Amino acid sequence: MPFFLLEVSKQFALLLGLLYLQSQILPGLMRRFRRGPTFFHAMLFSLTGLMSMVIADPIMPGHYMDERAVIVAVAGAWAGPIPAFSAALTVSLVRLVLITTASGPGNTIASAMAAAALGSAYYLLRQRGFVHYDWRSLVALGLVLALAKIAIVALSPGPYWLELLVLALIFVPVLYAFSIWGLVRLLAYEQRKLEAGAALREHERQFSTVIAATPVPLVISRIADGVCVYVNEPAARAVGATADVLLGRTVADFYYDPDDRVSVIDELARMGYVQNREIRIRRVNGQINWILLSLRPIRFRGERCHLIVFQDLSEQKAAEEALRFSENRFRLFSEATNEGVFLSEGGVICDANQTAARLFGYELDAFIGQHVDDLLVMSQTETEPAPGNGRSEAGDWMGRRSDGTLFYAEVQTRPIERAGVALSLTTIRDLTEHRQAEAQRLALALEQEKVRTLRSFLRAVSHDLRTPLSVINTSLYLARKTRDAAGRDRHLAKAEHQINILARMLDDLQTITRLEHVSSLPVERADLNAFIEQLVQQTNLRLAGHNVRLVTDLSPGLPPVAINAPELAHALSTIIANACDDRTDRVICISSRPNGNGVFIEITDATITIDQHILPHLFEPFYKADAARTDTDKGPGLSLAIARRILELHHGEICVESAPETGSTFRISLPYA
């Protein structure tokens, strides 16, 4: 029995050595020959099986510890069917062809094929998630393989058959279960170790690539002696030397101030790292530079090191100095000016001069921190956001003082940048006195305009009143002197006609005054074409016996419009009346047509032409085309002004076009209801 246990231990040690050797050489072969793992697993497990046949069991070969079957089963469980059956075929062929002196080849072949089948089945079940890679499943695989081996021994009668069967029942399950579990765990452990080593090497390679390519100055120094073991190109340029020159020098050589080095060491001892500390270093040429230093402990090439990353602050320090100078200059200027000046960030005032604080009724310290929206109020016509993101012209804003009173302000804002921060520079000027002066100027101008209008009105009305009154006076005088009744009636009729003209003049004055003091008219939806047809019929009846006739050209299907029928009829009649002249025969055409969201009404007389210099003034009050103003039948020149005002109250417009070839056209636009 001791000799038996010694032989079993020897065979198991052989298996361990062979599989360990395989786990070591397999990754190297795969990297060198760039083949898939299946090919190399098949080759190496086959070689391992062959090597296990070199040392045979001198007592009962292959009955207690058939290492070939174990290797084939491990190949199937670890690498899959192809390596398993490749190893099984290899050991079986060698057993049949080369080893002719031993007996029982059928036993060996059956064991190898059974082991390959069981290992492959385990691999496929594991791939599909039916079993897990743990010690229970591996021990179960070993027990199943042991049962197969016992069955093969039982079905192979020969010398000592009974003794072999009894010993197999005792030893084979334990040996196979322990062997399968131990060998697979060995392979898994070695595989994990190799993968971890490969990952570590890959991480070191990537780390070296990253630090070589990074544009940030970077130095790695040993913790033991502070010697630089790696310096990238940006770091070498920052200190004014090449990387080769800096390797081997200590970090302490570059500190300008010893106190900086002491503070860095203290922070490193206290925190375990250094983060964003500003220090001064001495370049190789002796120049002093400011840097922003960060430091972390790492392992590099198997040694404990410090990873030092820094940023050159020389340009930033120079910019900060220039900024301080600019701020001082800005402060002197802002304090000397009479205008309020303040800086704001996000609408919050962060700096200001005394003038701005006094303008709003604050002390300077209390003024800083106020929000622009609380200080500037939109005027009645302003719709833009509060100043701070753009520019506002004078008079657009009103300032609110600390006591709540408001004042007109001229505000101008433009964006600036200070130390990389977007700010708004705002200047403000009190327009209270300016507005008061402007209001006085406007009031004076308004009074002057009123006087001018009154003078124009009196001049026009006095002229238009004087002529009818003179005619009336003359006609009454002649009527008193005339003995003939027919002559007396003729003079009285002339006086009555002038009285009617005076009545129309007074009506026009009353109408224009009334319309100027209303902002809207009561309206209702109406069919515009029907309204025009009715107006034309009434006008033609009134003009019967005259040389003027009205015709229409109306577009059918127009949507309804909102009108005040009496007022619109008054406006259209006024325009038509201005075209009537008994001295010539004429036809006036009134047409309608759609115009986007409204309708056009056109009154065209092809027989008259209006001078171009008259057209801009045609709708002005008291305007007459003849400078002498001898035509009193047309009134004081208010009829077209009244018509325009009526159309404006309908949210419409009126214009006139005139040319010798086409005559004159009054075009009226009205919106749909």
Secondary structure, 3 states (H helix, E strand, C coil): CHHHHHHHHHHHHHHHHHHHHHHHHHHHHHHHHCCCHHHHHHHHHHHHHHHHCCCCCCCCCCCCCCHHHHHHHHHHHHHCHHHHHHHHHHHHHHHHHCCCCCCCHHHHHHHHHHHHHHHHHHHHHHHCCCCCCCHHHHHHHHHHHHHHHHHHHHCCCCCCHHHHHHHHHHHHHHHHHHHHHHHHHHHHHHHHHHHHHHHHHHHHHHHHHHHHHCCCCEEEEECCCCEEEEECHHHHHHCCCCHHHHCCCEHHHHECCHHHHHHHHHHHHHHCCEEEEEEEEECCCCCEEEEEEEEEEEEECCEEEEEEEEEECHHHHHHHHHHHHHHHHHHHHHHHCCCEEEEEECCEEEEECHHHHHHCCCCHHHHCCCEHHHHEEECCCCCCCCCCCCCCCCCCEEEECCCCCEEEEEEEEEEEEECCEEEEEEEEEECHHHHHHHHHHHHHHHHHHHHHHHHHHHHHHHHHHHHHHHHHHHHHHHHHHCCCHHHHHHHHHHHHHHHHHHHHHHHHHHHHHHHHCCCCCCCEEECHHHHHHHHHHHHHHHCCCCCEEEEEEECCCCCCEEECHHHHHHHHHHHHHHHCCCCCCEEEEEEEEEECCEEEEEEEECCCCCCCCCHHHCCCCCCCCCCCCCCHHHCCCCHHHHHHHHHHHCCCEEEEEEECCCEEEEEEEEEEC
